[in-house]
Structures are given as structure tokens and as C-alpha cells.
Amino acid sequence: MGLRDILTGRRSVAGPAPDRLFAISTAYIALQSEHSIDPSGAAAIVFQALATSEFETTLREMEEVVKATGGDSGTTVSTEDDSFGYRWMVLHNPAGAPSVEDLAVGINAVSSSIETAGYGERLLCAVFAFTDTQKRSVYFIYNYKRGFWYPFVPDGPASANTRSTERELQLKAQMGAELPIEPELERWFPLWGIPL
């Protein structure tokens, strides 16, 4: 923060921390082996799209890069817009061959492209999907603006918009040594209607 920022009251927002994003590449091993939570083979990056030709060109180029890098592993890419005005770029591994590492590389390629194009402030989060032994969805969400992870465990029917806070806190305790977990619980924002 410079003197001008202090005088005007502005704060610069820290950019994404790729090393923290890639923490999921090793943390999933503990999730699987110690806690019986398996990767589902899907991840997404969520950002606020701009209706400009330059931004849309950046998105198309990103999609092509991810398709090219995921070609060897069979990773597919799709996009969809949600009702809140955010775009989800969803990466899927082939059925039966989940690779958290490939998904992390793809997500990082997209976030790096958005950053390089000067749109880093539009990044919201990355979401990695897992399932537990009872076939419940467990998500780990990486907040780009904060550089921290947090668990999100929806509970009950999708229309209920309820979450298992108890399970989330349990995952925080179990995975705190593996992932940089968001320390402020009020920043554990729920994401309803995750398309993974």
C-alpha cells in the first residue's frame, strides 16, 4: 500500500495466490485416504463476465487453452451463467478417472489468463467437488480475493438452501494442516446451485 492509497483510503486487493490454489493437489490425498472423501472429477472457476468483445475473446482463448491442455487427459470444458450474473467455467475429467491435479492446472490456466488480461478483480472463486461415503456432495472453495479455502457442505434437498455447518467445521479441523483455511467463518459464503 502506497502513501497515496493511505491518504485516499483505498486498499489494493491481493491477487490470486497460485501456490495456495495448488494446495488442493496434495490435500485431496488426505481427504481420500484419511477421511473417505473422493474427488468427483469436476471443478469450476467462477467469475463476473463483462459484455465486451475483448473479455469474450479472452474467454474463448482460455477455453481453447484448457481444451488443449486437457486433451491428453480427456478433460472437457463447458460454461454456464447463473442467476446472479456470474459465469461458471466447468471442467470435467472423464468418467472414472478423476484427476484433481489436472483440474487444478486447468483452473490455474483460466485464472492466470483472466489476470493477465487485466480482469483479476472479476475472479470470484474456484470450486472443487468431492463426495463422501454417504454420496453427499462436499465442496472445497478457493476465494481468490482472500487466498483461502473453505469447505461447503449442502444439506438436504437442493431447493432447501441449507448447509451442514457442523460437517464444515469438522472438515476445517481435519484439513487445517493440508489447506490454508479461511480463518473468518463469516467469509465461508454458501454457493447454492453449484453446477458440478
Disulfide bonds with the S-S distance in Angstrom:
none
